[in-house]
Amino acid sequence: MSHLLRMAARALTGVSYAYFGYETIQKPRPRVKMAAPALAKAREIAPLPVDDETLVRINGAVQVGSGALLTMGVLPRLSAAALIGSLVPTTVAGHPFWQLEDPAARTMQLMQFMKNTAMIGGLVALVATPAD
């Protein structure tokens, strides 16, 4: 029974990331705008490529590939770890609630930030789960 539950957990989690990643690849512009300030800061300490859209699309591709592998149960721990690596910068760049003055906007971004931390927690649990 626990094997079936792990399969279901991986599938439910992986499909979401594959979908989000596909959407990012297809429509990167809104995410590029959100990521630009964080990418500019990151370039101060790391040699990142200049094209923000390419970086956003690469992040989407990581999510598609890792989400698909996780859904299929192929390298699930590695796939979950790759998704953590993708989601941490996405969360920081996309939901900087601490920078917002407007209470409504701050609350909305805080909720999205917390949702992403919950998603990261689920991925951590998958990384910590022994392979079938």
C-alpha positions in Angstrom: 0.0 0.0 0.0 2.8 2.5 0.8 4.3 1.8 -2.6 1.0 3.0 -4.2 0.8 6.0 -2.0 4.4 7.0 -3.0 3.5 6.6 -6.7 0.4 8.7 -6.2 2.4 11.4 -4.4 5.1 11.5 -7.1 2.5 11.7 -9.9 0.4 14.4 -8.2 3.5 16.5 -7.5 5.4 15.9 -10.7 2.5 16.7 -13.0 2.1 20.1 -11.4 5.7 21.0 -11.9 5.7 19.7 -15.5 2.6 21.9 -16.2 4.1 25.0 -14.5 7.4 24.5 -16.4 5.6 24.2 -19.7 3.6 27.4 -19.0 6.9 29.1 -18.2 8.5 28.0 -21.4 5.5 29.0 -23.5 4.8 32.4 -21.8 8.0 33.5 -20.1 7.4 37.3 -20.2 5.5 37.8 -16.9 8.1 35.6 -15.1 11.0 37.4 -16.8 9.7 40.7 -15.4 9.4 39.3 -11.9 12.8 37.6 -12.0 14.7 40.6 -13.5 15.6 42.4 -10.1 16.7 39.1 -8.5 18.7 38.1 -11.5 20.4 41.5 -11.6 21.4 41.1 -7.9 22.6 37.5 -8.6 24.8 38.8 -11.4 26.7 40.9 -8.9 28.1 37.7 -7.3 27.7 35.1 -10.1 28.5 35.1 -13.8 25.0 34.4 -15.1 24.1 34.9 -18.8 22.7 38.3 -19.6 19.4 37.1 -21.2 16.8 36.9 -18.5 14.3 35.2 -20.7 16.7 32.3 -21.5 17.3 31.8 -17.8 13.6 31.7 -17.1 13.0 29.3 -19.9 15.8 27.0 -18.6 14.2 27.0 -15.2 10.9 26.0 -16.9 12.7 23.2 -18.8 14.2 21.9 -15.5 10.6 21.9 -14.1 9.2 20.1 -17.1 11.9 17.4 -17.2 12.1 16.9 -13.5 8.4 16.9 -13.1 8.0 14.3 -15.9 10.6 12.1 -14.4 9.1 12.4 -11.0 5.7 11.5 -12.3 7.0 8.4 -14.0 9.0 7.4 -10.9 12.3 7.7 -12.8 15.1 9.0 -10.5 12.5 10.4 -8.1 14.9 11.6 -5.5 17.2 13.3 -8.0 14.1 14.8 -9.7 12.7 16.1 -6.5 16.1 17.6 -5.6 16.3 19.3 -9.0 12.8 20.8 -8.4 14.0 22.1 -5.1 16.9 23.8 -6.8 14.5 25.3 -9.3 11.8 26.4 -6.8 14.0 28.1 -4.2 15.2 30.9 -6.6 11.8 31.1 -8.2 10.2 31.6 -4.8 12.6 34.3 -3.7 12.5 36.2 -7.1 8.8 35.8 -7.7 7.3 36.5 -4.3 9.4 39.2 -2.5 6.7 40.1 0.0 9.3 41.8 2.3 9.8 44.5 -0.4 6.1 45.5 -0.7 4.5 48.4 1.1 0.9 47.8 0.1 -0.7 45.5 2.7 -2.9 43.7 0.2 -0.1 43.0 -2.3 2.2 42.0 0.6 -0.3 39.5 1.9 -0.9 38.0 -1.5 2.8 37.6 -2.1 3.3 36.2 1.4 0.6 33.6 0.7 2.3 32.6 -2.5 5.7 32.5 -0.8 4.3 30.2 1.9 2.6 28.0 -0.7 5.9 27.5 -2.4 7.6 26.7 0.9 5.0 24.0 1.5 5.7 22.7 -2.0 9.5 22.7 -1.2 8.6 20.8 2.0 6.8 18.1 0.0 9.8 17.8 -2.3 12.1 17.5 0.7 10.0 14.6 1.9 10.3 12.9 -1.5 14.1 13.3 -1.4 14.2 11.8 2.0 12.0 8.8 1.0 13.9 5.7 0.1 13.5 4.4 -3.4 11.0 1.7 -4.1 
